Amino acid sequence: MNEKTAWKIFARYIRLRDSLKTTRTSEFCRCCTCMRIKPFAEIEAGHFLSIRFKKIMFDERNVHGQCHNCNSTDRYGKRGNPDAYHMFMIMTYGQRVVDELEFKKKQFAQFKSEDFKEIGEKYKLKIINIMDE
């Protein structure tokens, strides 16, 4: 399994997790930054801290359901809506977790194909479990 495939599975889990958490349905999700409720298909797995920091790329605390407009980096998008995302993180996890993620992002991480396979399998199982709850 490669990074792209592992990311797709992980991102689907994040979107499902946050849909069920915010609307109690898998059909809609509340964006973590603008708080608008959007159809599941319009929700992305947005990172608080960039995916270029591999150490926290698959950290569930760093990724949340976010609408395309907030997550988009195109000229009309909000480029992650960083101020609102920071407030969400503080309210959800507290400063300690934000500081921990900031620290972890500076650590080197290199994934191998076995790592991506393990991540993909872990989140396939978590998707099945979350849908059974």
HUNOR-V410858 format. One record per backbone hydrogen bond with DSSP energy under -0.5 kcal/mol. CO is the residue of the C=O (numbers start at 1). NH is the residue of the N-H. Records with the same first field share a line. If there is no record, write none. Layout:
# HUNOR-V410858
CO=NH  NH
This chain:
# HUNOR-V410858
2=6
3=7
4=8
5=9
6=10
7=11
8=12
9=13
10=14
11=15
12=16
13=17
14=18
15=19
16=20
17=21
18=22
19=23  24  25
20=24
27=40
29=31  38
31=35
36=31  38
38=29
39=42
40=43
42=68
44=46  66
46=64
50=53
52=54
53=56
54=57
56=59
58=60
59=62
60=63
62=48
64=46
65=32
66=44
67=71
68=72
69=78
70=80
72=79
74=77
78=81
81=85
82=86
83=87
84=88
85=89
86=90
87=91
88=92
89=93  94
90=94
94=98
95=99
96=100
97=101
98=102
99=103
100=104
101=105
103=106
104=107
112=115  116
113=117
114=118
115=119
116=120
117=121
118=122
119=123
120=124
121=125
122=126
123=127
124=128
125=129
126=130
127=131
128=132
129=133
